[in-house]
């Protein structure tokens, strides 16, 4: 009888100790970060799916701009295969550069700029760029909350015990992203 009451008291004590350890909160925050990363991937995929239509519209009018089309296709392939946030960010930067060149080409072709299909695709692309920006902000906010939480005592101990003590990676702009891109042909 004495032994079973000791076991019950030990289990009750262990339950009380772990109730305030922050494990569940860490799991919730980790999932919030995963959700944010998924949103970025969804919006980048949406953009990647719009690009072939835009490229085909431009191709129909501009036959000599193959290097731009090839660089966009390569960047889309890298984006599809990106695994980490850093890979996603690098692929996104390459795709953004190719898109900038593609839109600059459109400026040289008045018949393309006046195409209703091109205008619609350009509007959809602009909306997608805004969605990507919001998704990146939401992701980085979730990473900030997660990283701050796992650094606080006593939650940092819980995070380390369960192998979650490593901070998550922010989705950062590529070096040189603040500079105005130079479009050359």
C-alpha positions in Angstrom: 0.0 0.0 0.0 2.8 2.4 0.9 4.7 1.6 -2.3 1.7 2.3 -4.5 1.0 5.7 -2.8 4.7 6.6 -3.3 4.3 5.8 -7.0 1.1 7.8 -7.3 2.7 10.8 -5.5 5.7 10.6 -7.7 3.6 10.6 -10.8 1.5 13.5 -9.5 4.7 15.4 -8.7 6.1 14.7 -12.2 2.9 15.8 -13.8 2.9 19.1 -11.8 6.5 19.7 -12.8 6.0 19.1 -16.5 2.7 21.1 -16.6 4.7 24.4 -16.5 7.7 23.3 -18.5 6.5 24.9 -21.8 6.7 21.7 -23.9 3.2 22.2 -25.4 3.8 25.9 -26.1 7.1 25.0 -27.8 5.2 22.5 -30.0 2.5 25.1 -30.8 5.1 27.7 -31.8 7.0 25.2 -33.8 3.9 24.3 -35.8 3.2 28.0 -36.3 6.6 28.4 -37.9 6.0 25.4 -40.1 2.6 26.8 -41.1 4.3 30.1 -42.0 6.9 28.3 -44.1 4.1 26.4 -45.8 2.4 29.7 -46.7 5.5 31.1 -48.2 5.9 27.9 -50.3 2.3 28.1 -51.4 2.6 31.7 -52.6 5.9 31.1 -54.3 4.4 28.1 -56.0 1.4 30.3 -57.1 3.9 32.8 -58.6 5.8 30.0 -60.3 2.6 28.7 -61.8 1.7 32.1 -63.2 5.1 32.6 -64.8 4.7 30.1 -67.7 1.6 32.0 -68.8 3.3 35.3 -68.7 6.4 33.9 -70.5 4.3 32.4 -73.2 2.4 35.6 -73.7 5.7 37.5 -74.0 7.2 34.7 -76.2 4.5 35.1 -78.7 5.6 38.7 -79.4 9.3 38.6 -78.7 11.2 35.8 -80.4 14.7 36.9 -79.6 14.7 37.0 -75.8 15.4 33.3 -75.2 18.1 33.9 -72.5 15.5 35.5 -70.3 13.1 32.6 -70.8 15.8 30.1 -70.0 16.9 31.9 -66.8 13.3 32.0 -65.6 12.8 28.3 -66.3 16.0 27.4 -64.4 14.9 29.6 -61.5 11.5 27.9 -61.3 13.1 24.5 -61.3 15.4 25.6 -58.3 12.4 27.0 -56.5 10.5 23.7 -56.9 13.4 21.7 -55.5 14.2 24.1 -52.6 14.2 22.3 -49.3 15.4 24.8 -46.7 14.3 28.4 -46.1 17.8 29.6 -47.3 17.4 27.6 -50.6 13.9 29.0 -51.0 15.2 32.5 -50.5 18.0 32.1 -53.0 15.7 30.5 -55.6 13.2 33.3 -55.0 15.9 35.9 -55.7 16.9 34.3 -58.9 13.3 34.1 -60.1 12.7 37.8 -59.1 15.7 38.8 -61.2 14.4 36.9 -64.2 10.9 38.4 -63.8 12.4 41.9 -63.6 14.1 41.3 -66.9 11.0 39.8 -68.5 8.9 42.8 -67.4 11.6 45.2 -68.8 11.3 43.4 -72.1 7.6 44.2 -72.1 8.4 47.9 -72.0 10.1 47.6 -75.4 7.0 46.1 -77.0 4.0 48.4 -77.1 1.8 45.6 -78.6 2.6 43.4 -75.6 1.9 46.2 -73.1 -1.5 46.7 -74.7 -2.4 43.0 -74.6 -5.3 42.3 -72.2 -3.9 38.9 -71.4 -0.5 40.3 -70.5 -2.2 43.0 -68.3 -4.2 40.4 -66.4 -1.2 38.2 -65.8 0.8 41.2 -64.7 -2.0 42.2 -62.2 -2.1 38.6 -60.9 1.6 38.6 -60.5 1.5 41.8 -58.6 -1.1 40.5 -56.2 1.0 37.3 -55.7 4.0 39.4 -54.9 2.0 41.1 -52.1 0.9 37.8 -50.8 4.5 36.5 -50.7 5.5 39.6 -48.8 2.7 39.1 -46.2 3.6 35.4 -45.9 7.2 36.2 -45.3 6.3 38.7 -42.6 4.0 36.2 -40.9 6.7 33.5 -41.1 9.4 35.8 -39.6 7.0 36.9 -36.8 6.4 33.2 -36.0 10.1 32.5 -36.0 10.7 35.5 -33.8 8.1 34.3 -31.3 9.5 30.7 -31.3 13.1 31.7 -31.0 12.4 34.1 -28.2 10.4 31.5 -26.3 13.0 28.8 -26.4 15.6 31.2 -25.1 13.7 32.0 -22.0 14.3 30.2 -18.7 13.0 27.6 -17.8 11.6 26.9 -21.3 15.1 26.8 -22.7 15.8 23.7 -20.6 12.7 22.0 -21.9 13.6 22.9 -25.5 17.1 21.4 -25.0 15.8 18.3 -23.4 13.4 17.6 -26.3 16.0 18.6 -29.0 14.3 21.9 -30.0 16.8 24.3 -28.6 18.1 25.4 -32.0 16.6 28.7 -33.2 14.7 28.6 -36.5 16.0 30.4 -39.6 14.5 33.7 -40.7 13.4 34.2 -44.3 15.9 37.0 -45.2 16.4 39.0 -48.3 19.4 38.0 -50.4 22.5 40.2 -50.3 22.0 43.2 -52.6 18.2 43.0 -52.5 18.0 46.6 -51.4 19.8 47.8 -54.5 17.9 48.7 -57.6 18.3 45.8 -60.2 20.2 46.6 -63.4 18.5 45.3 -66.4 20.8 44.8 -69.4 20.3 43.0 -72.7 
